[in-house]
Amino acid sequence: MSLRNELKTEAAKKGFQLFGISDIKELEDTYYPDGRGLMKPSEVMPNAKSVIILGMIIWDEGMNTAVSTAGSGDFSGGDNEYYNLYYEITETRAWRFSKWLHDEKGVDAVPSATIHLKVAAMLAGLGFIGHNTQIITPEYGPRVRWIAVLSTMVLKPDKPFTRNLCAEQEKCRNVSLCVKTCPYKAIITGPSQNVEPGKKVIYDKCVVAHEFDRDLDARWEKHINRIYPRTFKECTLCNLVCPYGKVVDTDVVPVKRGMAK
């Protein structure tokens, strides 16, 4: 078994269905906008030689549960505390994978959700940055959450993803389903490519951005499923409507819930 396949197999054992190796130099040279809580690979791990990208399928909407304090900050931190279940799951699993790399391969490894994961996943050949700015994968659409593992291991990067999945989808060629489905018109029509980060989705119109509001306006409640006073199941309508993600409902969910024939 090749080293890459050995790593991929171990990542699958840790709960990741998607695996790729990103070009660390390309990722280092990627534009990192201010105010987004992002860090270059060298800022996370100065001696890193490779970036492994791991993806976990979101097969149950409960995985999109978030808990936040009431404040005035944003997802980059500020004066708020913010806990999202899928972040916690992916990071915990990535730490287990990192420990395996250290114990079995003798290399240093550190998980990170702060590098530019969308670009990293594209560079690793795993998907296309779609019209809603999410990574669209051919296998599971946008219903995947990502984590990176930086390591001192030298690995050959995978080839970047080059297909335009949105353009290939007949239902999305004129106006994408994700754009049409957003109840607050937060997503600007058109491709995400060559659009400055943060300019494709109108932040203040996205319902997820209002989880931090001290007094949540009633208009947001319809698309935030409140579980507890500061606990929400995030709006994921733009993900659920994507044609590429339907396989999660038809193939993955029945297996996970013990309903497969």
Residue pairs with C-beta under 8 A, 6 or more apart in sequence:
1 9
3 155
4 21
4 155
4 156
7 19
7 52
7 101
7 155
8 19
10 97
10 100
11 19
11 52
11 54
11 97
12 19
14 93
14 94
14 96
14 97
14 100
15 56
15 89
15 93
16 54
16 55
16 56
16 93
16 97
17 55
17 56
17 57
17 139
17 140
17 144
18 53
18 54
18 55
18 56
18 126
18 137
18 139
18 140
18 144
19 52
19 53
19 54
19 55
20 52
20 53
20 121
20 124
20 125
20 126
20 158
21 50
21 51
21 52
21 53
21 124
21 155
21 156
21 157
21 158
22 51
22 52
22 53
22 120
22 121
22 123
22 124
22 148
22 157
22 158
23 51
23 123
23 157
23 160
24 41
24 48
24 49
24 50
24 51
24 157
26 123
26 157
26 160
27 40
27 41
27 51
27 115
27 116
27 119
27 120
27 123
28 40
28 41
28 42
30 116
30 119
31 197
32 38
32 39
32 40
32 116
33 196
33 197
33 198
35 74
35 76
35 198
36 75
36 76
36 197
36 198
37 75
37 76
37 77
37 114
38 114
38 115
38 116
39 112
39 114
39 115
40 115
41 48
41 51
41 112
41 115
41 150
42 48
44 110
44 112
44 114
44 115
44 150
45 108
45 110
45 112
45 150
45 151
47 108
47 152
48 110
48 150
48 151
48 152
49 151
49 152
49 153
49 154
49 155
50 150
50 151
50 152
50 153
50 154
50 155
50 157
51 115
51 120
51 124
51 148
51 149
51 150
52 148
52 149
52 150
52 151
52 155
53 117
53 120
53 121
53 124
53 126
53 146
53 147
53 148
54 90
54 93
54 94
54 97
54 146
54 147
54 148
54 149
55 121
55 126
55 137
55 144
55 145
55 146
56 86
56 89
56 90
56 93
56 144
56 145
56 146
56 147
57 140
57 143
57 144
57 248
57 252
58 64
58 86
58 143
58 144
58 145
58 236
58 239
58 248
59 143
59 248
59 252
59 253
59 256
60 253
60 256
61 233
61 236
62 85
62 233
63 85
63 86
63 89
63 145
64 84
64 85
64 86
64 233
64 234
64 236
65 84
65 85
65 227
65 231
65 232
65 233
65 234
66 82
66 83
66 84
66 85
66 208
66 211
66 231
66 232
66 233
66 234
67 82
67 83
67 84
67 228
67 230
67 231
67 232
68 80
68 81
68 82
68 83
68 211
68 212
68 230
68 232
69 80
69 81
69 82
69 212
69 230
70 212
70 213
70 214
70 230
71 78
71 79
71 80
71 212
71 214
72 78
72 79
72 80
72 212
72 214
73 79
73 80
73 212
74 80
74 203
74 209
74 212
75 82
80 212
82 211
82 212
84 234
86 145
87 113
87 145
89 145
90 113
90 145
90 146
90 147
91 111
91 113
91 147
93 147
94 111
94 147
94 148
94 149
95 111
97 109
97 111
97 149
98 109
98 110
98 111
98 149
98 151
101 107
101 109
101 149
101 151
101 153
102 108
102 109
105 153
107 151
107 152
107 153
108 151
108 152
109 149
109 150
109 151
109 152
109 153
110 149
110 150
110 151
111 147
111 148
111 149
111 150
112 147
112 148
112 149
112 150
113 146
113 147
113 148
115 148
115 150
117 135
117 146
117 147
117 148
118 129
118 133
118 134
118 135
118 146
119 129
120 146
120 148
121 127
121 135
121 146
121 161
122 128
122 129
122 135
122 160
122 161
123 157
123 158
123 160
123 161
124 157
124 158
124 160
124 161
125 158
125 159
125 160
125 161
126 135
126 137
126 161
127 135
127 136
127 137
127 138
127 144
127 161
127 165
128 135
128 136
128 161
128 163
128 164
128 165
128 166
129 135
129 136
129 192
129 193
130 136
130 142
130 165
130 166
130 176
130 178
130 192
130 242
131 166
131 172
131 176
131 178
131 179
131 187
131 189
131 190
131 191
131 192
131 200
132 142
132 176
132 178
132 179
132 182
132 187
132 192
132 201
132 238
132 239
132 242
133 187
133 192
133 200
133 201
134 142
134 238
134 239
135 142
135 144
135 146
136 142
136 165
136 166
136 242
136 244
137 144
137 244
138 163
138 165
138 244
139 247
140 244
140 245
140 247
140 248
140 252
141 239
141 242
141 243
141 244
141 245
141 246
141 247
141 248
142 238
142 239
142 242
142 244
142 245
143 239
143 240
143 242
143 245
143 248
164 191
165 244
166 172
166 173
166 176
166 191
167 173
169 243
169 244
171 177
171 243
172 178
172 243
175 189
176 187
176 189
177 241
177 242
177 243
178 187
178 238
178 239
178 241
178 242
179 187
179 188
179 189
179 238
181 237
181 238
181 241
182 237
182 238
183 207
183 222
183 223
183 237
184 205
184 206
184 207
184 223
185 202
185 205
186 201
186 202
186 203
186 205
186 206
186 207
187 200
187 201
187 202
187 238
188 195
188 199
188 200
188 201
188 202
192 200
203 209
207 220
207 223
207 224
207 234
207 235
208 234
208 235
210 216
210 217
210 220
210 224
211 224
211 232
211 234
213 220
216 224
223 235
223 237
224 232
224 233
224 234
224 235
225 232
225 233
226 232
227 233
239 245
253 259
254 260
254 261
